[in-house]
Amino acid sequence: MNVANQDVLLEVEQEGEDDEGEGEEEDGELVLEEVQQSIFASYGTASNQQALHAPEWAEFNQNHESLFFNDGQRRIDFVLVYEDESKKENRKRSFNKKQKRKREVYESNLITRGLQLEATRSVLDEKIIFVKVHAPWEVLCTYAEIMHIHLPLQPNDLKAHDFPFSWMTRYFSVDENIIKPEKEFFTAPFENERLSDFYIQDKSTFFSPATRSRIVYFILCRGEYAVRDNVKKFGINKLLDSGIYKAAFPLHDSRFNHQSQDPSCPNERYLLYREWAHPRNIFKLQPLHFVRKYYGEKIGIYFAWLGFYTQMLLLAAVVGLGCFLYGYFTKDNCTWSQEVCDPNIGGNIIMCPQCDQECTYWNLTITCESSKLCIFDSFGTLVFAVFMGVWVTLFLEFWKRRQAELEYEWDTVEFLEQEEQVRPEYEARCYHVVVNEITQKEEHVPYTACGKCVRMTFCTSAVLFWILLIIASVIGIIVYRLSVFLVFSATLPKHINGTEAIQKYLTPQAATSVSASVISFIIIMILNMIYEKVAIMITDFELPRTQTDYENSLTMKMFLFQFVNYYSSCFYIAFFKGKFVGYPGDPVYWLGKYRNEECDPGGCLLELTTQLTIVMGGKAIWNNIQEVLLPWFKNLIGRCCSAVRSEMIVPRWEQDYHLQPVGKLGLFYEYLEMVIQFGFVTLFVASFPLAPLLALINNLLEIRVDAWKITTQFRRMIPQKAQDIGAWQPIMQGIALLAVVTNAMIIAFTSDMIPRLVYYWSFSVPPYGNHSSYTMKGYINNTLSVFLTSDFRNESKPGLPWFKNQTTCRYRDFRYPPGHKHQYEHNIYYWHVIAAKLSFIIVMEHIIYFVKFVISYAIPDVSHKTKSKIKRQKYLTQLLLHENPLKAMKKNMGSIADKILKGTDGGFRPKYE
């Protein structure tokens, strides 16, 4: 930085010291002066100037479609927006002056770094000023080399292999006459000295608009605006947070619903809306390369992953629908359901009360409707659970191959090692000097080893605190279930025969389950909104080095929280409810006061399905309201407010300014939403085979909703590089491993499949059964134990017995009847069932894990075709950028040596001559 600018920076801070109470003080401090010089030396410096540089001022030229400065030659790569300090209201003059000086110094330093600025006042609001930023060719080349950006060397000369079923995908692909396929190139990190070796046909198009914006944003994040105590403050993000600038964004190239008439406009936004974001394209394949070209690799990789996940869901949805139809068409063969609904069997079975005093005896036929759960609880469910264990492995392995292809095609193979830069927030706190173990040189870090331990301890403690808070809320829901069940049992109609239509569905169990699920969903969403802000604060305090590290750290915190938040209630219903209830004479109490919940005689599978449906459905509706209706409504209000001045011609940059700003985390919440859905689809799919079908329908809409949202409702996102989907990949792998266990345990412990199989093969025939052949007849009677009503404890005895002569009742368990020498202890059927359940879990897990291992080993992460392309690119890079210059140098050195030798022969003679 030049001396004059350094003095102005110091002056700006000195002015601010007198007004500390009037404005917020920025958090970012930079390193000491000598460290600052080392950090910014590679980013370019400027010669000494005598005064601050100011942007050029220009009036709007009435060309509302222009993407250039007023001269029509320099392209607008970025736009900064601020409010004229002289026209601000309700602000002290000294504070406005301080803000203005910081902005002027910042803009001057941008110009010093080579950027060109042009300022234009708003057409609709004279207080608003737009600063258009242009990066000249020299600046682009300099920073492309600093950022190690990959640029074309020569066209790809490898033969393309046609996909065997390409004729099928042709009907679902984008029309190539509208969006032309991009030409493939071999690329290499840009080097200014090797400029002639790169494939440059036109300087104006060599750097794409997305690349230009990324370079400019890199500079904006490192522009200084103040110095205090020899520490420089810098970065557009700090200026945005402090209100000095109101917005900073790259331009959309046109309107989304009208094609620009400017011949220099590529109309890429219009084409994306027409061929990608429009709802009529719901069944079309996405133009991923075009999306990547316009929005950058980070947006492209998200939509590539979402599209691939949706395509793989198609297979799971078909198999799940087949299993559901199998259960539906075989429901008439459910002997146990027929026995429950039979007045001569279920109608004669009186069940014991499920709570103390308030509850009374009830008839088994009340659960007739819920017993028809055999649609889900069938042999097809077992097949589908095994299939999903294999499917999730196929999905993850094939995604790795697809991701490797995109890494090569989008030049991100070596991104993390070469291109990714240190976050400005990290640089700003580099106070401490340490010695690098590898280079043995001094380098600056923001904290010592002890300081890092303190930060990690604090962050871990904060995350654990919030997880414990979620667990506390789950316990609260459980207490609600236990207490409200008493209320519903006392207030709902009490007809022991269950003949009234409403009681067929509105049982105390059903009312408790639905109301608890709704309350649980509300609590989940409230805790989500709070924890999102907390997680960002924790990650900011943790201070990760790069943007990838930052996002991965935030991802792990958020998902760990969301995992407990969303899935805890499902885990409770699946694996805890009804498992530790004792028996009517000796029930188990929760917290010493509330009697534990019991499942229906048909099991807890229906309740788990209800919980999944409410949480998944409610989450999808809530997300769509947030993603679609809120941005659309905000933009609608903005258009209505400016409708009075609609006759004015508004420039492109001002139209974009009135769109919704993009959040700091970009598509983080989109990933989170889909991975949470992935968890529902895989972890509990044994209880709801239709989950993949519902997820498929949701995702077909989600792709177009997300595309419509970022194309029409939001400002253009800042293009960013991304090598892969980051921490979401290991998270999904962890979910895939856990899904095998959860589905095996759901089939074993939550459904009634194992008890039915044990009865069919062992207890329906002698020596335990009375039937001459294997059958399911008598299953209900065999699985309901007998209890003597006189054995009730006083605190558990029902207050209003319906039959005075009722001496026994039935309950769901496998125990010896009263009068037996081991009365009320678990019988032989119970131990057979337990052994069968544990054996089933072990066998199912080992089979699926073995198949997953074989599939993972058999499918390579990188295809042969992609490996060949990578090797060819490395060879060309070495040949063009290293070997050819070396040969040229050798040739030149050889000619120089020949000239020297000739000169020696002609002009020198040995002394002895």
N, C-alpha and C positions, 0 to 999 in steps of 0.2 A: 504494500500500500504506500502511496506517496505521502510526503511529509505534511502537505496541506490537509489532506483528508484525515491524517492521524490527529492533527491538532483540532480539527472540527469534531472528531469523535470524542476527544477528551472534553471539549467544550460542551457537547451535548450532555454528557454525564454530569458535568459540574452544574449545569442548569437544572438537571433533574434532582440533584441532592437537596436543593432548597424546596422541592415540591414533592417529597416522598409521600406525604399524606394525600396528595391529590390524585395520584395515578398508581396503578399496580406496577410492581417492579418485576421485570422479567426474571425467570428462573435460570436461564442459560448463562453460565459463566464459561469463558474459554481458558485455555491454558496460558501460561506465562508467555512473555513476548518471544523468547527464543524458541519455545515449542510452537507457537503460532506461526512463526516463519517457516519452520520445518513442515508443518501441516499444509500450509497454503502455497508453498513454493512451487509445487507441481501443478497448481491450479491456475497459474498465470499471474503476473503482476503488471503493473503499469508504470509508466515513467512519471517523473515528478510533474505535478500540475500546480497551478497557482490558485485555483478556485474550484469549487464544486461544479461537477458537470450536471446539467439539467436536461430533461427530455425535450425533444422537439414538440412544439405545440402545433396542432392542426385542427381545423374545423372539419366536421363530418361532411363528406363530399356527396351525400345523398345516394351513394351506391350501397344499398342495404345487403347485397349479396357478396360484397368484397371480403376477401381474406387477406388483404395486403394493406400496407401503409398507403397514405394518400398518393404516393408516387406510383403505385401500381406495380412496383418491382419487388419490394421487400415483403416477404411473407410473415404474417403474424404467427409466432410460435407460442406465445403465452400472453395472458391478459391479467394485469393487476388492477384492482379497483379500490379506491379510497374516497373518503368524504372530505371535501375541501375544508381545511381547518378554519379558514376565515369565515365560513358560513355555518359552522357548528353552533348549536344552541345549548344552553344549560351547561356549559363547560367554562371553566376558568381560563382566562386568556393565557396565563403562564403555562398551563397544562397543554393547551392547544399548540403553543409555540414549541414546547418540548417534543410533542408528537410530530410536528411538522419537520423539525430539524433532524429527527431520527430518520424520517422517510426520505428527506433530501439527501442525507449522507448515504443511505442505502442505495438509492437510485444512482447516485454519483459513482459508487463503487461498482455497481453493475455495468455502467458505461465504461469504467476503467478496465473492467475485465473483458471488454470487447463487445458487449451487447449493445444494441441500438434500441432506443426508446422513443415512442411517439405518444403524446398525451392528447386526449380528446374529451371534451365535456359531454355529459349525458344529454340526450335529446329530451328525455322525459323528466329528468330531475337535475337541475343545474348545480346542485350540491355534489353530485357524484361525478368523479373523474375516472376515466379509463386510461391506463398506461399500457400500450401495446408493446410487446417485446419481440425483437427479431435477432436471430443469431446469424451473423455472416458466415461465409464458407470457411474462413480461416479459424474462427472460433469453433465451429462444428468439428473441423479436422483435429484441432488441438485437444478438445475434450473427448472426442471419440477415442483417441489414443490413450488418454488418461483413464477412461472408463472401460477400456479393453472391449469396445463394441465390435461384434463380428459383422463384417461387411463382405459383399460378393467378390470372389476372386475370378471365377469363370463359370459358365453354365455347367450344370450337371450332365455328364456324358455317359452315365450308367444307364443301361437299358431298363425301362420300366416293366415290371411284371404285372400282368393283368390279374385282378382278383377273380377266382373261378366263378363267383356268382355276381360279377359286376353288372350283368344284364338285369338282375333283380333290383339292385340299388339305384339303377339309372332312373327308375320311375319315382324314386323318393329324393333324388338329388336336386340341387339348385340348377336352374337353367344356365349352362355355361355361356350362352350368348348374352346373358344379362350380367352375371358375375363371372368374369373370365378367370380361369385357373391361373395361379401365379407360376411364373417360370422358376424352376429350381436352380439354385446356385451352390457351388462349393464356397465356403466362407472361411475367413480367418480374422483374428483380432487386428484392428486397423493400426497401421503405422504410417506416420506422415512421410518418413523417408522412403517408404515403398509405395508411394502414391500411384506410380505408373503401373504397378503390378495388379492393382485392383480394377474391377470391371466398372469403369466410369464411362457411360455414354452421354449422360446429361447431369451436370452438377446440381441442377435444381431438383432432380428426382433421386439422386444417389442416396441422400438421407431422406427416409420416409417422414411424413409429418409426425408420426408417433415417436420416431427416434429423435427428431428435432425437439419435440416437446420434452422428452426425457432428459436430453442434454441441458436444455434451458432450466428445467426444474432442478437439476443437479447444481447448477450455478446459483440459482435463487436460494437454495438451502444453505449456501456457504457465503452469501454476501454479508459483509459487516455493516453494522449501523451504529455502534457505540463502543466505547472503551471505558472501563472503570477499574481502577487499581491494576493497571497493566493487563487486564483480561478483556478480550474482545467479545462482544455479543453479536450474534449473527443468525441468519436464517429467516426465511419467509414465514415459517410456521410460528415463530415467536412473535413476529409482527402481526400475524393474523390473530393470535390469541390475545394480544394486548390491544387490539382494535385499531391499530394504525392503518392496516389494510382491511377491507371488508371481504375481499374474495381474491382468489388467484386460481386460474384454470386455463387449460388449452381450449381452443375453439372447436365447436362442431363445424363441419365444412359446409353444411346446408341445413335447410329445414327438413324435418323428417317426413312431412307429408306433401312437400312440393319440390320439384326438381329445380335446381338453380339454372338460370339462363346464362350465367357467366361461363364462358368456354374454359377458363382456367380452373373451374371447380370440379372435382372428381365426383361429387354427389354420393360419396360413400355412405353417409348417414341415411340418405334417402333409400339407397339400395338395400342397406341392412334392415331398414324398417319394412320395406316391401317384400323382401325375400327371406327374412329371418324372424323379425319381431312381430309381424302381423299374425293374428290368430288363425288365419286360413292356412298357415304353414305348419300347423301343429303336427302333422304326420311326415313332414319333410326332414331330411337330414340337414344338419347345420353347416353353413359355410365357414368352418372353423378358421381356415387360413385368412379369410377376409376379416373375420372378427379379430383375429390376432393382429392383422395389419392395422386396423383402425384403433383398437383399444389397448394393444400390447399383449405380451405373453401371459401376464398374470390373469387377465380376464379370459383370455383364450383357453388356458389350461383348466379353468373352472368349468366353462361350458363344455369342453371336451370330456372332462370327467363326469359331469352331470348327464351328458348325452350317452356316454358309454354305460353308466350305471342304469339309465332308463332302458337301454337296449337289452341289457342282461336281465332286467326285471321282467321282460316279456316272457322269457322261458319260465322263470319262477312263477309268474302269474298264471300261465297256462297249466302248469302242473298243480298249483294250489287250487285253481278252479276245478280241475279234474278230481282232486281229492274231495273237495266240497260237494261236487255233484255225486260222487260215489257215496258219501255219507247221506246225502239227501234221498237218493233213490233206494238205499238199503235201510232207511230208518224204520220201515215196517217190520224189519227183522230184529229190531231191538227188543228182545224178550224182557229185559229188565225195565224198560220204559213202559211196556205194555202191562207189566205186573203192577207198577206204581199207579197207573191210570185205571186199572181194573177195579171196579167197586167191590168185587168179591175177594180181592187180594189186598190192594192198597187201601181200599175203603174200610177194611177190618183191622188195619194196623194203626194203633194209637201211639203217637210219638211223645217222648218226654219233653217237658218244658226246656227251652234253651236259655232261660235266664231265671233269676231268683224271684220268687213271690209274684211279680207282675205278670210273668208269662204263664200260660196254661198249657194243657195238653192240646195236641193238634193232630189232624188226620193226615196221613201220608199222601193222600190224593191231592192235597193242596199244591204239592210240588210237581204235579203232572206235567205242566208246561216246561218247567226247567229240566225235567228228566229227559225231554226230547233232545237233549244236547248231543245225542249220538251222531248228529249231523257233523259235529266237530270231533267228538270223542270216538273215533272209529279207527279201524286198521289203516285206512288211508292216511290218517294223521301221522301215524308212525312212519309210513313210507315217505311222507312229505318232509318230516323232520330229518330223516336220513338224507334225503335229496338236498335239502337246504344246507346241510353241513358240507356237502360236496360242491354245491352251487357257489357258496361264498368263497371257496378256495379258487374255483375257476374264475370267478369275477376278479379277485385280487391278482391272480397270476396273469391273466390276459390284460388287465389294466397296466401291469408293469411293462408288458410288451408294447402296448399302445403308447404309454408314456415315454418309453425309450425312443420310439419313432418320432414323437413330437419334440423331444429334446434335441434330436438331430435336425429335424426340419426347421425348428425355430431357433437354432443356434444357442441352446442353453446347456449343452453337454458339460462344458467346463465353466458354467456361469459362477458358481459359488467360489471357485478357486481364483477366478480372474477378474470378474466384473464387479462383484458386489462390494460396495464401498461402506465405510464405517458411518454409522448414524451421526448426524450433526449433534444430537443431544449427548451422545457418548463423547464425541470430541470436545464438547464444551466443558466437560468436567475432568479433563485429563490433567490432574495436578501432580500426581505421584510419579516418581522416576523409578523404574525397575530395569534390571538387566535381562534381556532376552536370552533364554538358555541355548537357543540354536545359533543366533548370530553373534552373541556375546556383546551386543550393543545396547546402549541405553534407549529405552522407549517410555512413553508416558501412558499411564493408565488412570482411570478415575478413582480407583480405590486399592488399598493394600489387601493382602491375603486375609488379614484379620477383619478389615472392613467388609470384604466380600462375604465372609462367614456370618457377620452380623446381619447383613442384608438378606442372605438366604434364610437365616433363622427367623427373621421377622416375617418374610414373605411366606414361608412354610407355616408358621404359626397362624398367620392371618387366614390362609386357605383352610387349614384344619378347623379354625374357629367357625368359618362359614359352613363347612361340611357338618360340623356338630349342630349348627343352627338348623340345617335341613333335617337332620335326624330328629331333632327336638320337634320340628313341625310334623314329621311323620308319626312320632309318638302321640302328638296332639290329635292327629287324625284317627289314630287307633283308639284313643280314649273317647273321641267323639263317636266312633262306631259302637263302642261298647255301651256308652251311656244312652245314645239315641235309640239303640235297639230296644231298650226298656220302654222308651216313650212310644215307639211305633207298635210294640207288642201290646201296650195298654190301650192305645187309641184306635188302631185299625180294627175293622169288623172281626168279631170272634165267633165264627161259625165253624164248628169242628168238622162239619162235613165238607166245607169248602165248595159249596155249590154255587155261591154267588159269583157272577162273572168277574167283578172287580178283584175279588180275592184270589182268582187264578193267577193274576199278574202282580197285584200290589200286596205282596206278602211283606212281613217285617224285614226279612232278609233282603228282598229286592229294593225296598224303600231305603234301607240303610246303605246298601251298596251304591245305588245311583246318587243319593245325596252326598255321600262321602267322596265319591269320584269327582263330582262337580266342585265341591269345596277344595279337594286336593288340587284340581286343575287351577283354580283361582289362586291358591297359595303358591303354586309353582310359578305362575306368570308374575306375581308380585315379587317373589324372591329373585326371579330372573332379572327384572328391571333394576333392582338394587345391586345385585352382585355384578352386573355388567360394569357398572361404574367403579365398584370396588376392585375388580380384577384389573382394570386398566390402571388404576392408581398404584396397585401393588407392582405391576409389571414396569411402570414408569420408574418406580423407586428402585427396582431391581437393576435397571439400566443395562439392558442387553447391548452387545457391540454392534450387530448389524440388524437390518430390518427383518431378515429371515429369522434370526435368533429371537427378535422381539415377538414376531408373530407366532413362532413355535412355543415360546414360553407362555404367551397369553392363551394360545390354543389349549395347552395342557391344563392350565388353571380353569378355563371356562368349561372344558369338557368334563373334567373331574367333578366340578360342581353340578353341571347339567346332568351328568350320569346319575349322581345320587338324587338330584331333584326330580328328574323324570321317572326313573326306574325304581326308586325305593318302594313306592306303593305297590308296584307290580310284583316286586320280589316278596313283599310281605304277604300279598294274597296268594302267590304261587307256592311259597315254601314255608310259611309260618302259620297262616290262618287255618284253624281247625286241626292243627297237628299236636297241640299241647293243651287239650281241654279236659283231660281226666274222664270221669263218668259222672252221671247225675248224683250219685251218693257222695262223691268226693271231687267236685270241680276244681279246676285250677283258676286262680285269680291273678289279674294283671294289676300290679302296684298294690296288691293286697286288698283291693276294693272292687275292681271290675272283673266280672267273670269273662273268661276268654271266649272269643267268638267261635261258633261252630259253622261248618260248611253244610250246605244242603245235602240230603241223602245222595244226590247225584254228584257231589263233589264241588270244589271251588272253581272249576274250569269256566263255568258260565260267568261267574263274577270277574274272573281275570279277563275274559273276552270283553265284558262290559267296560272294565277299566281301560283296556287298550283302545276300544272304540271311542270312548269319551276323550281321552287324552290326545290320541292321534287326530281325531276329527276336530276337536277344539283348537288344537295347536295349528292345524292347517288353516282353519277359518281365521284365527287371530293373526297369523303371519300374512295372509292375503290382505287383511284389513290394513295392517301396517305397511306392507310393501306396495299395495296398489291404491287403495282408497285415500290414505293420508297424503302421499305426494300429489295425487291427482287433485284432491280437494284444495291443497295449498296453492298449487298452480292455478286452479280455477279462481280462487279468491284474488290472486295476483292479477290475472287477466281482467277480472271484473273491476278491480281498482283502477286499472289503466285503460279501461274501455272508453273513458271520456276523451282520452288523447289518442284513440286508435287510428285517427286519420293521419297521424304523423308517421314518417318513414323512420323505422328503427333499425340501427345497424346490427350486424351479426353478433358482435360482442355484447351488445346490450340485451338482445334477445336471450342469449345464453346466461347472462347474469341473473335474469329473472326466473331461471329454472332452479330446481332444488339442488343444494350443495351435496356433494358426495361425502359420506362420513369418513373419518380418519382411518377406520379399519376396513374400508372397502367392502369386499365380498366375504369378510370373515363370518358374518351372521348367516349368509347363504350357505356356506360350508357347514356351519354348526347345525342349521336346520336339517340339512340333508343327512348328516352323519347321525343325528339323533333319530331320524326316521329309519336309517339303516339299522340302528340298534333295535328299534321296535320290530322291524321286518325279520331280523335274524334271531334275536334273543328269545322272543316269545311266540315264534311262528307256529309252534306246536299247538298253541291254544286258539289260533285264528288263522287258518290256511288262506283266507282271503286277503290277508295283510299285503302280500306282494301285489295283488291286483289293484287294491286301493292306492298303494304307493305308486304303481305305474300310471294310473290315471292322474294322480296328483302331480307327478313329475312331468308328464306331457304338458300339463298346464304350467308348471313351474318354469320350465325352460322358456316358454314364450312370455310368461309374465315378467321374468327377470330381464329378458331381452327387451321387451316393450318398455320396462321401467328405465333401464339405463340409456335406451335410445331416444325416448320421447320426454321423460319427466326430469331427468337429471342432467347437470352439466357434464361435459365430457370428462371421463376419468383420466387421471394422469397416467400415462403408459408406464408400466413397470415390468421388469424382468421377473420370471419365476421358473425355476428348473423343474419343479414338481408340485404336488399338492401339499408338501410340507409335512407337518406333524400329523395331519389327518391320515396318512398312510399307515403308520404304526398303530394309530388308534383303531382303525378299522381291522387291522390284523389281530389286535387284542380282543376286539368284539367278536371276531370270527372264532377265535379259540374258546372264548367264554360261551358262545352260542351253543356249541356242542354240549357243554355241561348243562346249561340251563334247559335246553330242550329235552335232553335225556331225563333230567330231574322232573320236568313238568309232566312228561309221560308217565314217569314212575310214581311220583308223589302227589301230583295235582289231579291228574285224570284217574279214571277207574279202570284203565285198560289192564294193568297188571293183576289187580284182584279178580277181574272177570276171567282172565286167562287161567289163573290159578284155580278158580272154581271150576272152570270148564274141564281142565285136564286132570284135576286131582280130587275135588270135593263134590263133583256131581255124580260120581260113581263110587262104588265100594272101594276101599273100606270106610271112607268118610261120608259118602253120599248114598242115596237110596235109589238112584236111577240106574237103569240097566245099560244105558248108553250115554255118551258125552252129550250134555245139553246145558243150556243156560236157564232152564226152568228151575225155579226155587232160589235164584240168585239173591233176590231182594230179601227174602226171609232169612237166608243164611248169613247175610252181611249185617243184619240189624240185631244187636244184642238185646237181652231182656233185663229189665230192672224192676225190682219190687218197690211199689210206691211207698210202702211203710218204711223203707230204708232211707227216705229223704231226711236230710238234716232240717231242723226247724227253720233256719235262715234261708233254706233253698226250697222249702215246700211251697207249691203254688197256693195262692190265697183263695182262688175261686175254682176248685176242682169241678169239672163238668159232670163227671159221673161219680156218685158216691160209692158205687160198687166196683170202681176201677181199681184193680189190685196190681196190675203190671203195665208198664209202658216200654217202648222200644227206643233205642238210641244207636247212632252210627258208630260202631266199633266192633272189634273182634274179641269178645270177652266171654268167660264162662257164665252161665245163668245162675241166679240165686238158688241155693240148695246144693250146689256143687261144692266139693271139698276145696276147690280153688276159686270160689265164686268171685266174680268181678276182676279176676286176673286175666291177662291175655291168654287166649287159647292157641291151639296148634295152628289154626288157620292164619292167625296173625303172624306167627313166625315163618310160615311158608311164604306169606306175602312179602314180608321184609326181606327174606333171602332172595326171592325172585326179583324184587325191586333193585336191590344192590347188584345182583348178577346182571340184570338188564343194563344198568348204568355203566358198569365196567365193560361189558361186551360192546355196547353201542359206541361208547367213547373210543375204545381201542380200534374198532373197525373204521370209524370215521377219521380218526387221527392218522391211521395207517394210509387210508385212501388219500387224505390231504397231503401227506408226506410224499406219496408216489406222484401225485399230480404236480406238486411244487418242484420235484426233481425232474420230472419229464418235460415240463414246459420251461424253456429258457427265458430269462428276463428280457433278453435282447434278441430279436430275430436275426437270422443269417443275412437277410437283405440289409437291415440297418447296420450291422457290423461291417459289411462291405462298404457301405457309404461312408462310415466314419473313417475306415482305413484309407479309403481313396482321398478323403478330404485332408487327412493328416499328411499323406504323401504329397499332395499338391501344395499344401502349405509349406512343407519342407523344401520342395523343389523350387517353387516360385519365390519364396521370401528368404531362403537361406542359401541353397546350393547355387542358384543362378547368380546372385550377387557375388558369391565366393569365386565362381568360375570367372566372372567378369574382372574381379580384382586380380586373380591370378594372371589373366590374360594381359591386363594393364601392367602388372608388375613384370611380366615376362618381356614386354616390349621396352619397358624402361631399362631392364637389365641389359637387353641387347644394345640399346643406345649407349649405356655406360661402357659396356665392353668395347664397342666400336670406338668410342671416344678414347678409351685407354690405349687401344692399339695404335690409334693415329697420333696421339699427342704426347705419349710418355714412352720413355725407353729405360731399360734397366741401367743401373749406375755403372755396371762393368762395361757397358758399351761406351 
